[in-house]
Structures are given as C-alpha cells and as structure tokens.
Amino acid sequence: MNLRIILILGALSAFAPLAIDFYLPGFPAMASAFATDEKHIQLTLAVYFAGLAIGQLIYGPLADRFGRRVPLLSGVTLFTLASFACAYAPSLEWLIGARFVQALGGCAGMVISRAVVSDKCDAVGSAKVYSQLMLVTGLAPILAPLAGGLMVGVWGWQSIFLALSLFSVMAAIAVAVGLPETFPAGQPRQPLSGSLRRYGSLLSDRVYLGYALTGGISIAGMFAYIAGSPFVFIKLYGVPAEHYGWLFGSNAAGFILVAQLNARLLAKRGPAFLLSRTVWVYVAAALTLLGIAALRTEALWPLLVPLFICIASLGCILPNTSACAMSGQGARAGSASALLGCIQFGVAAGAASLVGVLHDGTAMPMAMVICLCGVLAVTIAMATQRLQRARAVQAQV
C-alpha cells in the first residue's frame, strides 16, 4: 500500500479522535454560551459515542453493497454539514443533535478505512498499516487539546467546529482525487437485505468474535484509564491541572512508540504471535497496578509505571487484533469492520461507566477495571488462538 493511500486513511481515521479531543477545552466556554453547566455539555460527548456505535453498523453493509468510495464520501459530507451546524447551534439541544449527526458521518472513515486495508493487504500487511495508523490515534490526544485550547482562547469555541469542517472538506477532496475504489473486483456486491444475516454470521464466527472481543476489552482498559485518571492524578495526588496533559501525553507517546515497533517486528513474526505475547505483558502490568493501588501509596510514580506499560502495550495489541479479525473477510469486509468498531466502542463505554459506578475516592476502581480487562483479554486471546490452530489443522486434513 503506497504512502498516499496510508496518509488518506490516516486522515479518515482521525475523524473520531479529533472530534472528541479537539473540543474538550471548549467545555467551559460552551457551558457559559448556553447558560448551563459542564455536566449538561458532557451530553454532547455521550451522544457522539452513541452515534459512533450506531453509525458503524449502518456503514458496514453500505460499503459491501455500494463499494468503498460512495459511502465514504457521503459520510464525510454529512460530517462537514453537521460540523457547521455545531458551530452555529442556537441552543444546547441543537448542539446535542448536531453532534449525533456528526458522529454518524465521522464513523464512515473509521469503518471504511479498515475495509480498504483489508481489501489491499494480507494479515501481516494489514497489521503493519494499522500500526502506522495508530500514530494518528496516539497523536490526537496529545495535540488536539492543545490546539483546541488555543483556538478557544483566540477565536471562541465555534472555531473548533469550523476547523473540523475545513478538515473534513480537505479529506473529501483527498478521497475524491487520491483514493481509488478497492472493493475486490471478483467479489459479488452484497445485498442490503442480507445485512442482519451477515452480522449474525460474523457473530457466530468464534475466531473473528474472539479477536474482536480481545481488541474491544483491551481498548476498554484504556477508556477506564481515560475516565479515571483525571480524578486519580488531579484530585487524589494533587497534580496541577496544567500538568495533567503531560502525564496523559507521555502514555500516548508510549502507545505510539510500541505501535511503530510492532510494525517492524511484523517482518519477523505474524500478528497472532505478537498478540499472544503482548496480552501477557498487559495483564502483568494490570495486576501490578492493582496491587500498588491497593497499597494506597503516598507517591504517584509507583502507579505511573504499570499504567504506562498497560497503555503502551495497546500499541501492539490493537493493530494485531484488528488485522487478525479482518483477515480473509473479502466481500463482507465492510460489515466485519463495522461490527468490530461497534464491539470496541460498546465494551469501552461500559468500562468507562463502570469506573464511575465503582468510584470510592481511591485509585482502586480504575485499577480494578483495567485489571479485569487484562484478565479477560488474555483469556479470550488464548482461547481464540487455540480455536484458530484447530481450524487450521482441520483445513489441512
């Protein structure tokens, strides 16, 4: 896969993280503009996650029926219009509705970028490309809040959504000019009427479902960290709010570095092998984190080390689970990608909510959820690999 296509796919993959992290610094300004509190402004984030989960299930069958380009361009156009609607929202209710529509448009890039990679690459090649795309996913939490905070201070919160509109227009032009149709020429287009049947078939494929759940539960650990770390770092250990971004960014940097290392290691070992080793690193770090949290140490740094290892290891786990799940999907790659994304966001949202439910004024809830995710991820990953080996033996007989 050439660099031009990888850059376009990177831009498409950036829609979701940018539309989340970019506008977070604008919460106080938006609350003031709509004469409400930040708790109500957070509803715009909740509906965005809901839109991402629902929208992915819609784009999967569309990509298998109409090819990759038409649904992709439609989704990017919808994202552009919804971003304008967010910028000029006259009320909070309007903003919440526009954010939901924005998510429905933005998730097209997430679904179809994975389908394009599956169309053009085998499992090892897919894992390499996914590792490169993780660079975007990792950089967004570092750079987007900084840029968003600057823009809110200079031009107001509306400028964030206008910038997202401009970004999506540029992405649409790049897709129209530089991204050819990648739907396999020899494969029949899948009818929309069979969408539910295809999803049912994917859910009954235990190898696909195993890899999808391994990735989804691993991401859930990261969402538990995102949900719990502001309280643990700022309230519990007294880290100044302005320094929180540096701690958050250092973990994101570890995630990026491991993802790039994974791309190089794939030249020697396949994604399934690397995944089977890295999940053990993840669970070992998670168990260490739980033990340290139980001790309730006065210093923060003992917690930071296992947290860093947990988040960094995801740079290897996520691209490899995606590559293994998408391998060999062929004409149903769009549906497979959509279901993969829906499972990931669904499980992750549940984990983030669980941290809030278990909140007891300590670091234990965050550590317990991350540890639970680690144990479940390693259990499912090992069971899935045994199933895959058994399937390979049967195929040779």
RACORZI-V378388 format. One record per backbone hydrogen bond with DSSP energy under -0.5 kcal/mol. CO is the residue of the C=O (numbers start at 1). NH is the residue of the N-H. Records with the same first field share a line. If there is no record, write none. Layout:
# RACORZI-V378388
CO = NH, NH
This chain:
# RACORZI-V378388
2 = 6
3 = 7
4 = 8
5 = 9
6 = 10
7 = 11
8 = 12
9 = 13
10 = 14
12 = 15
13 = 17
14 = 18
15 = 19
16 = 20
17 = 21
18 = 22
23 = 26
24 = 27
26 = 30
27 = 31
28 = 32
29 = 33
30 = 34
31 = 36
32 = 35
37 = 40, 41
38 = 42
40 = 43
41 = 44
42 = 45, 46
43 = 47
44 = 48
45 = 49
46 = 50
47 = 51
48 = 52
49 = 53
50 = 54
51 = 55
52 = 56
53 = 57
54 = 57, 58
55 = 58, 59
56 = 60
57 = 61
58 = 62
59 = 63
60 = 64
61 = 65
62 = 66
63 = 67
64 = 190
67 = 71
68 = 72
69 = 73
70 = 74
71 = 75
72 = 76
73 = 77
74 = 78
75 = 79
76 = 80
77 = 81
78 = 82
79 = 83
80 = 84
81 = 85
82 = 86
83 = 87
84 = 88
86 = 89
91 = 95
92 = 96
93 = 97
94 = 98
95 = 99
96 = 100
97 = 101
98 = 102
99 = 103
100 = 104
101 = 105
102 = 106
103 = 107
105 = 108
106 = 109, 110
107 = 111
108 = 112
109 = 113
110 = 114
111 = 115
112 = 116
113 = 117
114 = 118
115 = 119
116 = 120
117 = 121
122 = 126
123 = 127
124 = 128
125 = 129
126 = 130
127 = 131
128 = 132
129 = 133
130 = 134
132 = 135
133 = 136, 137
134 = 138
135 = 139
136 = 140
137 = 141
139 = 142, 143
140 = 144
142 = 146
143 = 147
144 = 148
145 = 149
146 = 150
147 = 151
148 = 152
149 = 153
150 = 154
151 = 155, 156
152 = 156
156 = 159
157 = 160, 161
158 = 162
159 = 163
160 = 164
161 = 165
162 = 166
163 = 167
164 = 168
165 = 169
166 = 170
167 = 171
168 = 172
169 = 173
170 = 174
171 = 175
172 = 176
173 = 177
174 = 178
175 = 179
178 = 180
184 = 187
191 = 194
192 = 195
194 = 198
195 = 199
196 = 200
197 = 201
198 = 202
199 = 203
200 = 204
201 = 205
202 = 205
204 = 206
205 = 209
206 = 210
207 = 211
208 = 212
209 = 213
210 = 214
211 = 215
212 = 216
213 = 217
214 = 218
215 = 219
216 = 220
217 = 221
218 = 222
219 = 223
220 = 224
221 = 225
222 = 226
223 = 227
224 = 228
225 = 229
226 = 230
228 = 232
229 = 233
230 = 234, 235
231 = 235, 236
232 = 237
233 = 239
234 = 238
240 = 243, 244
241 = 244, 245
243 = 246, 247
244 = 248
245 = 249
246 = 250
247 = 251
248 = 252
249 = 253
250 = 254
251 = 255
252 = 256
253 = 257
254 = 258
255 = 259
256 = 260
257 = 261
258 = 262
259 = 263
260 = 264
261 = 265
262 = 266
264 = 267
265 = 268, 269
270 = 274
271 = 275
272 = 276
273 = 277
274 = 278
275 = 279
277 = 280, 281
278 = 282
279 = 283
280 = 284
281 = 285
282 = 286
283 = 287
284 = 288
285 = 289
286 = 290
287 = 291
288 = 292
289 = 293
290 = 294
291 = 295
292 = 296, 297
293 = 296
300 = 303, 304
301 = 305
302 = 306
303 = 307
304 = 308
305 = 309
306 = 310
307 = 311
308 = 312
309 = 313
310 = 314
311 = 314
312 = 315
313 = 316, 317
314 = 318
316 = 320
317 = 321
318 = 322
319 = 323
320 = 324
321 = 325
322 = 326
323 = 327
326 = 329
329 = 332
330 = 333
332 = 336
333 = 337
334 = 338
335 = 339
336 = 340
337 = 341
338 = 342
339 = 343
340 = 344
341 = 345
342 = 346
343 = 347
344 = 348
345 = 349
346 = 350
347 = 351
348 = 352
349 = 353
350 = 354
351 = 355
352 = 356
353 = 357
354 = 358
356 = 359
363 = 367
364 = 368
365 = 369
366 = 370
367 = 371
368 = 372
369 = 373
370 = 374
371 = 375
372 = 376
373 = 377
374 = 378
375 = 379
376 = 380
377 = 381
378 = 382
379 = 383
380 = 384
381 = 385
382 = 386
383 = 387
384 = 388
385 = 389
386 = 390
387 = 391
388 = 392
389 = 393
390 = 394
391 = 395
392 = 396
393 = 397
